[in-house]
């Protein structure tokens, strides 16, 4: 029988950051158990018994497991990922907190691949501190893309409240390397992933997509750079010819400054900061990072480890909570899209 609620694994991120706090605050929300069965990957006592909380904060009762096969619906579950005792030192990342982040992520990913989970919500890691023999990736997105054997994936930032969705074509790439990476094949692949995700994951039958230019003023007809004319425009013309509502290239500053993004279901930026800076200005406390193109559901908050406020009980859990809700929504949307028409 299909499950009525998804089992969502939570990897805990760097324990010296705000990951444990935003997970804790999210699980205090009574709506969570109505939308999913949460499974935290890490020892609950280590994660939640030591870090400072408000004096009137409610205790959380976890079912501590050794095996995700024993997950109990309607309960808070925690899968043990390490046997060592951790003494949390908020704001002080170490080799131990990086290792714990890796072990939590790897354990949750294994269970997701084995079908014991229906989705994954990842708390923030330090990309540098998480590196190890079993993790040599710029971030979660690249690791999960390789781990689940996806030919390509797409970083898609989304805010359900405003409907703002911003994807990035080149992801975690040094700015100097972007022009060489931005080939017609890459651009076609990313646009196809975005269109498919908008239909399958967000239920938009005929999505409207805008693509930004690479150079100032989108190249100004070649005066300020030729990538738009040589790479972007021919690709967009072909998508339009094939019946897709894909438009551009638009100058990024005016596009966001005038609110033109509201005319589209999603925006494809060509490099990381071009899309993420305006997104975080507009939706930082609510935004969700979704990895489109994977055979599994993965979301995360749109912020980092925030070592500077770790342990002070000041972290805003809105983005992590939104990531949990969006993972549950996308899982349900995929279930409905995959169901035979007679069963809908």
N, C-alpha and C positions, 0 to 999 in steps of 0.2 A: 504494500500500500504506500502511496506517496505521502511524504510528510506534510503536515499542514503548516508547520513553522520551520524555517530553515535553522540548521545548526551553524552558528557563526563562530569561528575561531578568532580569538584576539591574541596576536603576538604582542609582547609587552614593551618592545623597544628598549632603549638604553635606560637601565634602572636609575641612573643618576639624573635623568631628565624628568619630564612631567608625565610620562606614559602611565605609570601606576596611578597617579592622581586623576588624570582624565578618564581612565577606565573606571576607577572607583566612583567618581561623580556620575558617570554615565549609568552605571549599574544601580545607582540610587533611584533612577527614574523608573517608576512603576510601569511605564509603557514598554520598556525593553522586553520583559518576559511575555508581553502580549504579542510581540512581533517576531521574536526569535528565541532560540535556546542559546545563550552565550556560553562559550567555553574559553576560559583564560588559560594561556599556556605559560605556566609558571606556578611555583608554590604560593598558595594564597597567603600563608602566614608571613612569608618573606616579603611579599608585595604590599600587603595592606595592614600589617600589624605594627610596622615600625615607622612609616612615614607620618609626619605631623598632619593632623586633621583638626577640623573645628571641634570645639569642646562638646557641642551637641550633635556631632555627626553620628549617623546611624551605623551600627555594625553590619557587616555583610556576612551572611552564612553561605559558605561554599561547600560543595560536594567535591572533595579532593580525590582525584582518580590517578591511576597509573596507566590506564588504557582508555583511549577515546571510545572504544566499543561500549563502554559502560556509561556513556553520557545519559543523563536523565532529563527528559523534557520538563519544562516548567520549573527548573531549578538553576541556580548559578553553579556552574561546573568549573573546575580547575584541574588541568592535567599537569602532573609533576614532570618538569623538564630537567631538573638538576637536583642532586642530593646534598650539595654543599649548603651550609648556612650562609646567607648573605646579610651583611650589616650594611644597610643603605646609607650612603653618604651623598645626600642631594647636592647636585651641582658639581660633583667631582667624578667625572667619568674615569674609568680605569680599564685595564685589560679584562678584569673580571666582569664588569658591566657590559663590555662589548661581547664577551663570550656568552653571557646570559642572553643577550639580544639575539645572537646567532642561533643558540640552541632553541630558544622559543620559536623563532621564525621557521627553522628547519623542521622542528617537530610538528608545528601546525601545517606546514606545507605538505609533509609526508601524509598526514591524516586527511588533508584535503584531496590529495591525489588518490588516496585509497578509498575515497567516497564516504569517510566517516564524518566529514564536514561538508556543508553546502556553500560556504563562502569564508573569506578571510578579511579581517579588519586589522591593519597593522599600525601599531603605535610608533612614534618617531624614533628613528635611529640616528646615531652620528655615523655618517658614511665612512669617515676615516676610522673611528674607533671600532667599527663592526668588522673591519677586514680581518680575515683569518684564512687558514688553509682551505676551509670549506666554503669560503665566501669571498670572492674576488670580483665584486661588481660595484658599479657606481651608486647603486641604490636598490630599493625593493623592486622597482619596475623591471630593471634589467635581469635581476635574479629570477623573478617569477616567470618572465618571458622565456628564459632558458630552461628553467626547471619543468615547466609545463609544455615545452616543445612547440611553442607558438612561433611561426615564421617571423612575425612582427607583432608589435603591440603599440598602443597609443596612450600617452598620458593625457587624460581628460579631466579638467577641473570643472566641477558642477556645483551649482547652488540652486536647490529646489525652490527656495522662496522667491527668488527673482527670475528664475529660468535661465540665468547666465551659464553658458558652457563654453569653455575655452580649452582647446587642445593645442599641443605643440608638436611640430613635425620632426624636430631634431633632438628634443629631450635634453638629457644630461651630456652636453657636448660643449667643449670650449668654444667661445665665440669665434675665435680665429679659424676654427675648423668648419663652421656652419656652411659657408658658400660651397665648399667642395662636397659636403654631404648632401646638399640640396639638389638632387638629380631629379629628372622627370619621373623615373621609376619610383624613387622614394616618395615623391609628392603624390603620385597616383595611388600608391599603397596606403598612405596615411589618409587620404580623402576617402578611399573605399572603406577603410576601417571605421572612420568617423560616421559615414553614411549608414553602414550596417549597424553600428552600435546605437545610433539614434533611433533606428527602426526597431531593433531587437530588444535593446535594454531600456529604452525610454518610451517606446510605443508611439513614435512619430512616423506616420505613414509616408509622408512626402516632405522630408526635412529640407530646410533652407540653410545652406552653409556659406559662410563668407571666408575667404582666404586673404590673409594680409600680405603686403609686399615686404621684401627684405630690406630695401634701402629707404632712406628718407624720401618722403613724397612718392613712395612706390617707384622710385627710380627716375621720375620725371621724364618719361619717354626716352630713357637711356642716358640722360645727362648726368644722373647721380648714381648710375650703376645699371648693368645690363641683365641681371638675373630675372627680373620680372618679364622682360620681352623674350628672353631666350628660354627660360624654364617654366615660369609660372603660367603665363598667358596661354601658351599652346595646350597645356594640360587642362586648364579650366575650359577652354573652348571645346575640347573633346568631351568633357563631362556634360556640358550644356547640350552638345550635339546628341549625346546619348540619352537625353531626357532628364538629367539630374539638375536640381536647383543649386548650382555651385557658382558663386560669383566672386569677382575680385580681379586683380589684387588691389586691396585698399591700403592707403597710407595709415599706419597704425595709430598715429597721434590723433588725427582728426576723426578716425573711426570710433575710437573710444571717447574722445573729448566731446563729440556731438551726440553721443548716445546712439549712433547708428547700429551698434551691436544688438539693440533691442528688436531690430527687424529680422533677425536670424535665429534659428534654433541652436546654432553653434558657430564658433569662430575657430579657424585653424591659424594659429600663429606659426611663424617659421623658425623661431628659436625660443629658448626657455623663458628668458626674462621679458621678451616682447609680449607674451601672453600672460605670464604669471604676475607681473607687477600690477597691471590694471585689474586683474581678477582679485588679487588680494586686497587692493585698495577698496574694491566694491563689495567683497564678500568674505573678508578674512575670518570673521568669527563663525561663519556658517559653512564655508566652502569645504568641498570633499574632493579628494584626488581618487579618481576611478581609473583602473587600468583596462582600457578597451582592447579587444582582440584576443583575450585569453579565453580558454575553454572553461574557466572557473570565474567566480565573482571575487574581486578584490577591491577594497576601498581603504582609504586612510584619511586622517585629518590633513588639512592643507598647511599645517605649521610644523616646526621642528621640535627639537628636544627642549628648548627654552631652559637651559641650565641655570640661567640667571634668576629664575623665580622658582626653581624646583625646591620642594620641601617647605614652601611658604603657604601652601593652600590657597594660592592666588590664581592658579591656572583656570582658564575658561574651557570647559568641556564641550562647548556647543559644537565645535567642528567634529570632534570624535563621535559625539552622539549622532550628529547628522550622517556621519560615515556609516554607523551601524544601521540607521534607518534606511539609508540609500541602498546598502548591501541587501537588506531584506526586500526592499521594493524591486530591485533588479532581479533578484532570484525569483520572485513571484512573476515578474514580467516575462522572464525566460520560460518559466513553467507554462504560462498561458500561451506563449508563442509556439511552444513545442507540442501542446496538446492537440489531438485530432479535433477537427472542426465540430464533429458531432458531440464531443465531450465538453465544449466550451459553453 
